[in-house]
Amino acid sequence: MGTRKECTVRDKLVYHCWQNHAIRYPGNEAIVHWDALGEPFRWTYGSLLDVSDTIACSLIRSGIETGDVCALILRHNKFFYPTYLAIAAIGAIPAVLAYPNARLHPDKFVHGMSGMLERSGLDWILTEKDLAPVIDPLTAAGQNRIKGILFPLEWTGSARTGNRNSLPIGKRRDTLDNASPFLLQHSSGTTGLQKAVVMSNKAILDHVNNYSAAIGLSQHDKVVNWLPLYHDMGLIAAFILPLAFGIPSIQLDPFQWVTAPSILLHAVTREKATLAWMPNFAYVFLADRIPDDELDGVDLSSIRMLINSSEVVRGESHEKFFNRFVKYGFRRSALSTCYAMAEATFAVTQTPPGSDAVSLAVDSQALAKRKVLPARGVGPSKLCVSSGKPIPGCSVKISDKDGTEMPDDRIGTVLIRSDSLFDGYMNDPEKTRLSKRDGWYISGDLGFIHDGECFVIGREDDVIINAGRNIFPEDVEDAVNTVPGVIPGRVVAFGVEDAATGTEKVCLAAETPYLTEKEKEALKLAVKIAGMAVDVTIQEVYLVPPRWLIKSSSGKPSRKTNMARILSGDITRGGT
Amino acid sequence: MISERMKKVILRALRLKEFDLRDETRAYEVPGWDSLNHVVVLAAIEKEYNLRFRSHEVLPLSNIGDLQALVDRKMADAR
């Protein structure tokens, strides 16, 4: 068994890490593909690489070239993993995309994919046969450079188990160096506005080394994951990281988890998992939604770090989780946090292993004025939770709007410098230019530094973070603008903190000429259905009369101003 | 066929005044019934009928008719 010091990778390519594990420890478990309705499927490093190499042969035969970007759109399937590895094995670039939710209107999916094809430069789509009728128009249109659509789950016989030496897979890799692109990932968001970042082999290897040091990764660790692998947290922390170090990961179906959340805890118990990453809402979801009798036999004592990331960390959510699961062996010291984003590969800051995240009770009124003052015991207070200190190779500072660095305890924009920072957004030089200043990435997150600890408290822009997913309000507004009864252009979507669920809920205000309650009820339902078409659940709909919404200097209704007006109770004067 | 009682519970859990729920209706077709709210709906049904769903029972459900059939079966077993 290894030690923390041994958990370092020195290979040139990420693929070399996997190959070394397969050669040195072919029988070691690589991935446990979990299925709550059956027995898990267990990939060893040997079997995973064997199947990956044969799939790689099929990919080459299909015409995939080195450097081609291959979108993977697959549901939870045991052949996802070797297919991902196979794409990397031949020097192509894997990009995991979300399989369309059944709620998402096919036209919206195709629209989002078209935008993604244009911006992300996808060359190939590897998906399931079921999706062919939806996705075929993308190739028929002749307006994009897509080279082909493949259905790897349909491949049988020699395509999956044939002679893997029949084609020069290795020669493909010989042309690569560690500056070669390894993967493409999207900044989390609604389909139309996702931004693509490409990470090189070097960026990934530097990152896994730096991050593994920050979390004290060892060969004793075992990762459990329910996050979808199109999310940077799922992909980098729970898939790429363990594979790079030759440790096992247990991969759950996100849809099974959300339907029956206790399966995560049973997977932890059965596999003695030590590490997991989750967004804040999941702490509340797990604490609130599992009845006691589903927890028989659960033992969470193996978990050494349960890492909260991808949305604002809420102290109340940690407390709720700890109080619910302490009797099942969960340790307070496992309540860890991390600040991360796709543009920095993944982690920027992290709390140390063996101690829970530092909390700071601050004065809420001062916080609203961008000042950090200790709570005085009178008046409202807020419990802010630290996301830890910068990991090796990363620096963080807080700046004001002019770019001037701010001292401790002053709220401003979080700026990031990292060894594993992205070079730019693919095919978007303007957004790339705006995203950096003097080598620092401008995150758009609001936060402050206190005693060297980084506290992230929200977003500077209007992006809504719901259950770890970034939702762009303009996507929701566009969908609602076309609803009959809504005055076009007179709609605002915004997020409101919801302590009950530990995340932001999506709210919408729209102007309408309708006057009767019956008309308004029907319109509220229509607005919610319009949100469903872009895969967004609108939890609250506020209908207001014409000219009620306040405009910003740009002439459009202001989201922040109107949200404040609605939440202050002003909605009662004319709205419903 | 979906009962009026079941329909009322679902609509109340989703804070909907009215929606045409049928046997063949799938959760994703109902406003507010997303993956996160699925457990909220199931919990409301458990409370209404005083029964408990197990994970292996709810994972294969594909529409409201399946859910109604599961409730009917569990109610019959309890008698």
Contacts between the chains, C-beta under 8 A, distances in Angstrom:
chain1	res1	chain2	res2	distance
A	36	B	55	6.0
A	36	B	56	7.2
A	36	B	59	6.0
A	37	B	56	6.3
A	37	B	59	5.7
A	37	B	60	7.1
A	101	B	28	7.0
A	102	B	26	7.0
A	102	B	28	4.3
A	103	B	28	4.3
A	103	B	29	7.8
A	103	B	34	7.1
A	255	B	35	6.6
A	256	B	59	6.0
A	258	B	35	4.3
A	258	B	36	6.4
A	258	B	38	6.8
A	258	B	39	7.7
A	259	B	35	7.2
A	259	B	38	5.7
A	259	B	39	7.2
A	259	B	55	7.7
A	259	B	58	6.0
A	259	B	59	5.8
A	260	B	55	3.6
A	260	B	58	6.3
A	260	B	59	5.9
A	261	B	39	7.0
A	262	B	55	6.3
A	263	B	55	6.3
A	281	B	36	7.7
A	285	B	36	7.0
A	285	B	39	7.8
A	289	B	39	4.6
A	289	B	40	8.0
A	289	B	43	7.2
A	291	B	52	6.8
A	293	B	52	6.8
A	294	B	54	7.6
A	294	B	55	7.0
A	467	B	36	6.2
A	501	B	36	7.6
A	521	B	17	5.6
A	521	B	18	7.8
A	525	B	16	7.2
A	525	B	17	7.9
A	525	B	18	7.7
A	525	B	19	7.1
A	525	B	31	6.2
A	528	B	31	3.8
A	528	B	32	6.5
A	529	B	31	5.6
A	531	B	31	7.8
A	532	B	28	7.6
A	532	B	31	6.2
A	537	B	31	7.9
A	537	B	32	5.9
A	537	B	34	4.6
A	537	B	36	7.8
A	537	B	37	7.2
A	539	B	32	7.4
